[in-house]
Amino acid sequence: MPIRLLPETLVNRIAAGEVVERPAAAVKELVENALDAGARRIDVTLRDGGKALIQVVDDGGGMTADELSLAVERHATSKLPGDDLLNIHTLGFRGEALPSIGAVSRLTITSRQPGSDSAWALTVEGGAKGRPVPAAHPVGTRIEVRDLFYATPARLKFLKTTRTETDHAVDVVQRLAMAHPEVAFTVADEGRTPLRLPVQTGTLPSGVLGGEDPLLARLGAIMGREFQENALPIDARREGVRLYGHIGLPTLNKNTAAGQYLFVNGRPVRDKLLLGAVRGAYADFLARDRHPLLALFLDIPCEDVDVNVHPAKTEVRFRDQGLVRGLIVGALKHALAGAGHRASTTVGQAALASFRADGARPIPQTAFQWQPQPHAGGGTWPGITRPTAGQVEAARAFQAPVAAWEGPRGEGPTPATAPFALAEAPAYADAAPNPLSSGMAAAVAAMAQTGADDVPDFPLGIARAQVHQTYIVSQTRDGMVIVDQHAAHERLVYERIKQSMVAQGVKRQMLLIPEVVELEEAAAARLAERSDELAELGLCLESFGTGAVVVREIPALLGAKADIKALVTDIADELAELGDQHALKERLEEVCSSMACHGSVRAGRVLTLGEMDALLREMEATPHSGQCNHGRPTYVELKLADIERLFGRR
């Protein structure tokens, strides 16, 4: 067939297919235009999920009659002062949104500038542009998009239900609203108002986050009160790049990444580098199938980021990826370490909810007799490699001799910094099951008689009893704490192992016969380029001809049966996707986690009150002790007021 030029209407519809894939995409473009115009209130109205009507009204700067005519022309914009596509300070800049939307709908724009005596209106129907005419309208702009995709009816077949399309539109507005707490937003559809966000007053975070933070208030309105109550502030700078926002405690997590919101210069993005950095920062605290909740905002000089790499502008490219990733990982890990032993409030709320559910069922009035319950103390965590006998023995070296804590009962010595350990407590190693020793019985009785003023002000309280040889019950000034002894001690041992690795480095194990791993040529080249960094993690390899590497040493923690080929292949894939050696780090962390699991005190082990108190004190002094290595809580805190409500005392 001969080459020919496509008609302008068809060109515009093709362009619209790149920009406007569904009603939510049109909403995104129009709301971004309103924000760029300086709006302080944006109201979105939908009908039939946006298929019949999308109306966006703002109080921004407005347009003149001449600007209205230019606004619906392709590649006409007021947001790009020069011709430099790296000097972009606005959300929009291509001049494609309005002409693309007008090519596939019936578009009406009404706008008025401050100080103007009248407004102007212009219509575009299926790409055919009308002339501006006088109209009545307050300062700002109203854009109405009717019968979306009427000019391309095939696209309508691919849209979802009205409710689904509305939800997508609400999600788009929510993401933009997160970055602009100083702007009010509403979304209405068929008589409902699924989103209503007032202006958040106060001082925007600058330098130090604190006081009344409008950003956190806006995030709480969108992500929920649980996130607002369990969020850690982030504010870090490095080489002209700033990262700020809030991240959730590890125990507040989901099974998908839907609760992760990332922004670059105020623009919502879904960037693999940023998501990978978040995963790396939380690798120590969450299982790989769990995801934290967070909202992070990256401010970076325009010349160091390219936002023009995706038609929908949802992906970006950084000039210095290592700087960005290092800033994110470092800032998040610092904030998580600062949280100490803190766990999310949702843990206690879930426990109280389960108590209430149980209390709703009738309880037979019969005599109860306590029976010891079986508990599977052994085994490994799902998906974790079982360590060798030598690795388990090595883990025990990280456990110091027992040093009981001396509390108000006057039990044992009182070394202030003595860590909790059971490696040299043979008296309890083979102890017969004892549901409640005489000392514990006395402690329970003392708990009933002890007032709050008699309890030392420790965050995790004073141990009072051990239940089912697995859970430690302690009393605080304003409630009680239940600790999973195995999960808690596992985290403590894991942190000691990590500290030792940092101090002494990763020990290597030389292979008797170096292993040659064949890869694609590009993958082998990437590994060879990062060989020095990989060597710091204990993996020594070098190029071996075209499309292959030879491995001479591996981290000793991986053991003699490590699958070297799979390890190297995984690292090569990670380097291609994220530009970092995640796979090796996570494999080492997995083995350390497994060693800690087998080197920690088991469930079913009877502990003295002194040992229990020593465990509580070390938890208070150890970062991240509020969750085990897999993101599960190590303790549940119940406030006295909540307990009293359970029994109808409040």
Secondary structure by P-SEA (a helix, b strand, c coil): cccccccaaaaaaaaaaaccccaaaaaaaaaaaaaaacccbbbbbbccccccbbbbbbccccccaaaaaaaacccccccccccccccccccccccccaaaaaaccbbbbbbccccccbbbbbbbcccbbbbbbbbbbccbbbbbbccccccccccccccccaaaaaaaaaaaaaaaaaacccbbbbbbcccccccccccccccccccccccccaaaaaaaacccaaaaabbbbbbbbcccbbbbbbbccccccccccccbbbbccccccccaaaaaaaaaaacccccccbbbbbbbbbbcccccccccccccccbbbbccaaaaaaaaaaaaaaaaaaacccccaaaaaaaaaaaaaaaaccccccbbbbbbbbbcccccccccccccaaaaaaaacccccbbbbbcccccccccccccccccccccccccccccccaaaaaaaaaaaacccccccccccccccccccccbbbbbcccbbbbbaaaaaaaaaaaaaaaaaaaaccbbbbbbcbbbbbbccaaaaaaaaaaaaaaaaacbbbbbcccccccccccccccccccaaaaaaaaaaaaaaccccaaaaaaaaaaaaaaaaaaacccccccccaaaaaaaaaaaaaccccccccccccccccccaaaaaaaaccc
